[in-house]
Amino acid sequence: MLKLAAMIYIVVGSMFAGSFVVATLTLGRMEAVSISVAAVLGALTALPVAWLIAAKLNRSIRPA
């Protein structure tokens, strides 16, 4: 399941990081530190989300 979670994280991580950066820029925070923090927070938020999606997909592919 780790490989599946890693592949999902590639998509979800970039989506969350990009969304957080866009939200930061929309709020008028143009500093490099704010943008970097938003990208890191988005990437970290995506870790459990990718794991949950992978777990649900794994259960649907391989029912118990």
N, C-alpha and C positions, 0 to 999 in steps of 0.2 A: 504494500500500500504506500510505502515511502516514495516509490517512483511515480505513482499516480499523483500523490500530493505535491511532489516537486514540479510535475508538468502543469498541474492546475495553478500552483503558486506563480509560475512564470506569467500566466495571464492575469490572475487576480491581483498579484502584487503590483504589477505595472498599472493596472486599472485603478487600484486604491491609491497608489502613490500619485498618479496623475490627477485623480479627483481631488485629493487633499491639496495638491499644489494649486490647482485651479481655484479651489475655495479660498485658499490663502491669498492669491492674487486678487480675487474678487473683493475680498475684505480690505484691499488697499495696502497690504503688507508686502512691500517690494524689496525688503532687505534679503540678502543672501542667506542669512541665518534662519529667518522665518521660512523661506522656501525649502531650505535643507531639512529643517525640523519637520515640516509638513510631509516631505517625501519619506523621511525615515519613519514617522508615525504611520503613514499609509502602508509602508512595507511591513511594519511590525503588526499592524492590525490585520493584514492579509494572511498572516501565518495560521492563526486558528481557523479562519474562514476557509482557507484552502484545505486544511486538515478535515474539517467537518464535511465539506463537499466531497472529498476523496472517500471518506468513510461511508457516506450515503451512496455514492456510486459503487463502491466495493460491495456493499450489502445488496444492491440491486443486481449487480453482475453475478455475484456468488451468494445466492441465498443459503441460509443455514439449514 
